[in-house]
Amino acid sequence: MSATPDSADLRAQLDTLTTEAFRPELAEIDRLGTAEIARIMNSEDAGVPTAVAAQLPRIAAAIDATAARMARGGRLVYAGAGTAGRLGVLDASECPPTFNTAPGQVVGVIAGGPEAMVTSVEGAEDSAELAAADLDRLGLTPDDTVVGISASGRTPYAVGAVDHARRLGALTIGLSCNAGSALAAAADHGIEIVVGPELLTGSTRLKAGTAQKLVLNMLSTITMIRLGKTYGNLMVDVRASNEKLRARSRRIVSLATGADEKIVVDALAATEGEVKPAILTILGEVDASTANRLLAEAHGHLRAALDAAGHPTGSR
């Protein structure tokens, strides 16, 4: 296990972190009415997108580097502890139904394992070695991208994950909410969303958690756009695993093609419910087998497949 700083050293470290700063003007917030506390919280949250906007060039560069590696078959791996780790696992778990990502293509690892999603696992976040072991179980490769997530930017598990991944040649991103963080310094791409002290001192599931969620939304969503998982703003790789999603699939094909309901239903039946080839069969006027071949040759990019089928896509 990593050496753990004594309580005096830890307190000294926390005193330097913006996310841990005490706000004397809120020292009696518990005396306020509920509506006033809600107003203050809402006002606090309103500043988070501005803090994210300040880092957009860094976020975009990280996304482009991630997409390039994933296009070669790499994976996107989130690593964090506590709230940060849970946010990573959440984002990873939403990629298969939204973008039909392959099993293991987007992964979230959290200090302490699955149990830590709902309960605190004592000491797990303090171990860089635990992070290395979790990544080694994934068989990390140079085509993979590892995103270390930590509000403080100093959590040993997150920093250890980035350090280990970088030694193995993987692309690394460090997402924190403090300037000059060890996590950002350790990564190829450091992203520091400085949202300021929290309403409740040190409760980084608040503004810091919101900021991390916004950035993770961008990392996964825009990467998937770059990988051809969308057509315009339509989720054409959606996995129809329930009736709501089957209805959404029909709606997406209808929006993309303008075809009537019977044509849409028949196209989806011919492509076994897959949206992308269904759109291609309608717009490209090809059969399902040809649609699948054209998509494979276009590496899943529907616009390129439509071009190959002789259908102009620029008008949409």
C-alpha positions as CSV (number, residue, x, y, z in Angstrom):
1,M,0.0,0.0,0.0
2,S,1.1,3.6,-0.6
3,A,2.5,5.5,2.3
4,T,-0.3,7.6,3.9
5,P,0.4,11.2,5.1
6,D,-0.2,11.8,8.8
7,S,-3.2,13.9,9.8
8,A,-1.2,17.1,10.1
9,D,0.2,16.8,6.6
10,L,-3.2,15.9,5.2
11,R,-4.8,19.0,6.9
12,A,-2.0,21.2,5.5
13,Q,-2.7,19.8,2.0
14,L,-6.4,20.3,2.3
15,D,-5.9,23.9,3.4
16,T,-4.3,24.7,0.0
17,L,-7.2,23.3,-2.0
18,T,-9.8,25.7,-3.4
19,T,-12.4,22.9,-3.3
20,E,-11.8,22.6,0.5
21,A,-11.9,26.3,1.3
22,F,-14.2,27.5,4.1
23,R,-16.7,30.2,3.3
24,P,-17.4,32.3,6.4
25,E,-20.3,34.2,4.7
26,L,-22.2,30.9,4.6
27,A,-21.4,29.9,8.2
28,E,-25.0,30.4,9.3
29,I,-26.7,29.0,6.1
30,D,-28.6,26.5,8.3
31,R,-30.5,29.5,9.8
32,L,-31.9,30.5,6.4
33,G,-35.2,29.5,4.9
34,T,-35.4,26.6,2.5
35,A,-36.2,28.7,-0.5
36,E,-33.2,31.0,0.2
37,I,-30.8,28.1,0.6
38,A,-32.2,26.7,-2.7
39,R,-31.6,30.2,-4.4
40,I,-28.0,30.2,-3.1
41,M,-27.3,26.7,-4.4
42,N,-28.8,27.5,-7.8
43,S,-26.7,30.7,-8.0
44,E,-23.6,28.6,-7.1
45,D,-24.4,26.1,-9.8
46,A,-24.9,28.7,-12.4
47,G,-21.2,29.5,-12.5
48,V,-20.1,25.9,-13.3
49,P,-20.6,26.1,-17.1
50,T,-18.5,29.2,-17.2
51,A,-15.7,27.4,-15.5
52,V,-16.0,24.5,-18.0
53,A,-16.0,27.0,-20.9
54,A,-12.6,28.3,-19.8
55,Q,-11.2,24.8,-20.4
56,L,-12.9,24.1,-23.7
57,P,-9.6,24.2,-25.8
58,R,-8.1,21.6,-23.5
59,I,-11.2,19.5,-23.5
60,A,-11.4,19.5,-27.3
61,A,-7.7,18.5,-27.7
62,A,-8.3,15.6,-25.3
63,I,-11.4,14.5,-27.2
64,D,-9.6,14.5,-30.6
65,A,-6.7,12.5,-29.1
66,T,-9.1,10.0,-27.5
67,A,-11.1,9.6,-30.7
68,A,-8.0,8.9,-32.8
69,R,-7.0,6.1,-30.5
70,M,-10.5,4.7,-30.2
71,A,-10.7,4.6,-34.0
72,R,-7.8,2.2,-33.9
73,G,-9.7,0.0,-31.5
74,G,-8.7,1.5,-28.2
75,R,-10.9,1.9,-25.1
76,L,-11.9,4.8,-23.0
77,V,-11.3,4.1,-19.3
78,Y,-12.4,6.3,-16.4
79,A,-10.6,5.9,-13.0
80,G,-11.5,7.6,-9.8
81,A,-12.6,7.3,-6.1
82,G,-15.8,8.3,-4.4
83,T,-18.1,10.7,-6.2
84,A,-15.5,11.1,-9.1
85,G,-15.3,7.3,-9.5
86,R,-19.1,6.9,-9.5
87,L,-19.5,9.6,-12.2
88,G,-17.0,7.8,-14.3
89,V,-18.8,4.5,-13.9
90,L,-22.1,6.2,-14.6
91,D,-20.9,7.7,-17.9
92,A,-19.3,4.4,-19.0
93,S,-22.5,2.5,-18.2
94,E,-24.6,4.8,-20.4
95,C,-22.5,4.4,-23.5
96,P,-23.7,0.9,-24.6
97,P,-27.5,1.8,-24.7
98,T,-26.8,5.2,-26.2
99,F,-24.1,4.5,-28.7
100,N,-24.2,0.7,-29.0
101,T,-20.5,0.6,-27.9
102,A,-19.0,-2.9,-27.7
103,P,-18.6,-4.5,-24.2
104,G,-15.6,-3.1,-22.6
105,Q,-15.1,-0.3,-25.1
106,V,-15.9,2.4,-22.4
107,V,-15.1,1.3,-18.8
108,G,-15.3,2.8,-15.4
109,V,-13.1,1.6,-12.6
110,I,-13.6,2.9,-9.0
111,A,-11.4,2.6,-6.0
112,G,-12.7,-0.3,-3.9
113,G,-14.5,-2.0,-6.8
114,P,-18.3,-2.3,-7.4
115,E,-19.1,-2.2,-3.7
116,A,-17.7,1.4,-3.6
117,M,-20.6,2.5,-5.9
118,V,-22.9,2.5,-2.9
119,T,-20.7,2.3,0.2
120,S,-17.4,3.8,1.2
121,V,-14.4,1.4,1.0
122,E,-11.9,2.3,3.7
123,G,-8.6,3.4,2.4
124,A,-9.2,2.5,-1.2
125,E,-8.7,6.0,-2.6
126,D,-5.3,6.2,-0.9
127,S,-3.7,3.5,-2.9
128,A,-1.9,4.1,-6.2
129,E,-1.0,0.4,-6.3
130,L,-4.7,-0.5,-6.3
131,A,-5.3,1.7,-9.3
132,A,-2.4,0.0,-11.2
133,A,-3.8,-3.4,-10.3
134,D,-7.3,-2.4,-11.6
135,L,-5.8,-1.2,-14.9
136,D,-3.6,-4.3,-15.2
137,R,-6.7,-6.4,-15.0
138,L,-8.0,-4.6,-18.1
139,G,-4.8,-5.4,-20.1
140,L,-4.2,-1.8,-20.9
141,T,-2.7,-1.1,-24.3
142,P,-1.1,2.1,-26.0
143,D,-4.4,2.6,-27.9
144,D,-6.4,3.0,-24.7
145,T,-7.2,6.3,-23.0
146,V,-7.3,6.6,-19.2
147,V,-9.1,9.5,-17.6
148,G,-8.2,10.1,-14.0
149,I,-11.0,12.0,-12.2
150,S,-10.5,13.7,-8.8
151,A,-12.0,16.9,-7.5
152,S,-9.0,17.7,-5.4
153,G,-6.5,16.6,-8.1
154,R,-4.4,14.8,-5.5
155,T,-6.3,11.5,-4.8
156,P,-3.6,8.8,-5.0
157,Y,-5.9,6.3,-6.8
158,A,-6.6,8.8,-9.6
159,V,-3.0,10.1,-9.9
160,G,-1.7,6.5,-9.7
161,A,-4.0,5.4,-12.5
162,V,-2.7,8.1,-14.8
163,D,0.9,7.5,-13.8
164,H,0.6,3.8,-14.5
165,A,-1.3,4.2,-17.7
166,R,1.2,6.7,-19.0
167,R,4.1,4.3,-18.3
168,L,2.3,1.7,-20.4
169,G,2.0,4.1,-23.3
170,A,-1.8,4.8,-23.0
171,L,-3.1,8.3,-23.6
172,T,-3.9,10.0,-20.2
173,I,-6.3,12.8,-19.2
174,G,-6.4,14.3,-15.7
175,L,-9.7,15.9,-14.7
176,S,-9.7,17.9,-11.5
177,C,-11.3,21.0,-9.9
178,N,-8.1,22.7,-8.5
179,A,-5.5,24.7,-10.3
180,G,-1.9,23.4,-10.3
181,S,-3.1,19.8,-9.5
182,A,-0.8,16.8,-9.4
183,L,-3.3,14.9,-11.5
184,A,-3.3,17.4,-14.4
185,A,0.5,17.6,-14.2
186,A,0.8,13.8,-14.4
187,A,-1.5,13.5,-17.5
188,D,-0.9,14.1,-21.2
189,H,-4.0,16.3,-21.1
190,G,-4.7,18.2,-17.9
191,I,-8.2,19.7,-17.5
192,E,-8.8,21.8,-14.4
193,I,-12.3,23.1,-13.9
194,V,-11.9,25.5,-11.0
195,V,-15.4,26.0,-9.6
196,G,-14.4,27.5,-6.3
197,P,-15.3,26.6,-2.7
198,E,-18.4,24.5,-2.2
199,L,-21.6,25.6,-0.4
200,L,-20.8,22.9,2.2
201,T,-17.1,23.0,3.0
202,G,-15.4,20.2,1.1
203,S,-18.6,18.6,-0.3
204,T,-17.2,18.1,-3.8
205,R,-20.3,16.1,-4.9
206,L,-21.8,19.6,-5.5
207,K,-20.2,22.1,-7.9
208,A,-17.1,19.9,-8.5
209,G,-19.3,16.9,-9.2
210,T,-21.5,18.9,-11.6
211,A,-18.4,20.2,-13.4
212,Q,-17.0,16.7,-13.7
213,K,-20.3,15.3,-15.1
214,L,-20.4,18.1,-17.7
215,V,-16.9,17.3,-18.9
216,L,-17.5,13.6,-19.0
217,N,-20.6,14.2,-21.0
218,M,-18.4,16.0,-23.5
219,L,-15.6,13.4,-23.5
220,S,-17.9,10.5,-24.3
221,T,-20.5,12.2,-26.5
222,I,-18.2,14.2,-28.7
223,T,-15.8,11.2,-29.0
224,M,-18.8,9.1,-30.2
225,I,-19.7,11.8,-32.7
226,R,-16.2,11.8,-34.1
227,L,-16.4,7.9,-34.3
228,G,-19.5,8.1,-36.5
229,K,-21.9,7.0,-33.8
230,T,-24.4,9.8,-34.7
231,Y,-25.9,11.2,-37.9
232,G,-26.4,14.9,-37.4
233,N,-27.8,15.1,-33.9
234,L,-29.5,11.7,-34.1
235,M,-28.3,8.7,-32.1
236,V,-28.2,6.3,-34.9
237,D,-26.2,3.7,-33.0
238,V,-28.8,3.4,-30.2
239,R,-29.4,-0.1,-28.9
240,A,-33.1,-0.9,-28.9
241,S,-33.2,-3.1,-25.8
242,N,-36.7,-2.1,-24.6
243,E,-40.0,-0.8,-26.1
244,K,-39.1,2.8,-25.4
245,L,-35.9,2.5,-27.3
246,R,-37.6,0.5,-30.1
247,A,-40.0,3.5,-30.5
248,R,-37.1,5.8,-30.4
249,S,-35.4,3.8,-33.2
250,R,-38.4,4.1,-35.4
251,R,-38.6,7.9,-34.7
252,I,-34.9,8.3,-35.5
253,V,-35.2,6.5,-38.8
254,S,-38.2,8.6,-39.6
255,L,-36.5,11.9,-38.8
256,A,-33.4,10.9,-40.8
257,T,-35.3,9.8,-43.9
258,G,-38.7,11.4,-43.9
259,A,-40.1,8.0,-44.8
260,D,-43.6,6.9,-43.7
261,E,-44.2,4.5,-40.9
262,K,-44.6,1.3,-42.9
263,I,-41.3,1.9,-44.8
264,V,-39.5,2.6,-41.5
265,V,-40.9,-0.5,-39.8
266,D,-40.0,-2.7,-42.8
267,A,-36.5,-1.3,-43.0
268,L,-35.9,-1.9,-39.3
269,A,-37.3,-5.5,-39.7
270,A,-34.8,-6.1,-42.6
271,T,-31.9,-4.8,-40.5
272,E,-32.9,-6.7,-37.3
273,G,-33.6,-3.4,-35.6
274,E,-30.3,-1.7,-36.4
275,V,-31.0,2.0,-37.1
276,K,-27.9,2.9,-39.2
277,P,-28.4,0.2,-41.9
278,A,-32.1,0.9,-41.9
279,I,-31.5,4.5,-42.8
280,L,-29.0,3.5,-45.4
281,T,-31.5,1.0,-47.0
282,I,-34.0,3.8,-47.4
283,L,-31.8,6.8,-48.4
284,G,-29.3,4.7,-50.3
285,E,-31.9,2.5,-51.9
286,V,-29.9,-0.6,-51.2
287,D,-30.7,-3.9,-49.5
288,A,-29.8,-4.7,-45.9
289,S,-26.7,-6.8,-46.8
290,T,-25.3,-4.0,-49.0
291,A,-26.0,-1.5,-46.3
292,N,-24.1,-3.5,-43.8
293,R,-21.2,-3.9,-46.2
294,L,-21.1,-0.2,-47.0
295,L,-21.1,0.7,-43.3
296,A,-18.3,-1.8,-42.6
297,E,-16.2,-0.3,-45.4
298,A,-16.9,3.2,-44.0
299,H,-15.9,2.1,-40.5
300,G,-19.4,2.8,-39.2
301,H,-19.7,6.4,-40.5
302,L,-23.2,6.7,-42.0
303,R,-22.5,9.8,-44.0
304,A,-19.5,8.1,-45.7
305,A,-21.6,5.0,-46.4
306,L,-24.4,7.2,-47.9
307,D,-21.8,8.9,-50.2
308,A,-20.6,5.5,-51.3
309,A,-24.2,4.5,-52.1
310,G,-24.5,7.6,-54.3
311,H,-26.8,9.5,-51.9
312,P,-25.8,13.2,-51.2
313,T,-25.8,13.8,-47.4
314,G,-24.8,17.5,-47.4
315,S,-28.4,18.7,-47.6
316,R,-29.3,17.3,-44.1
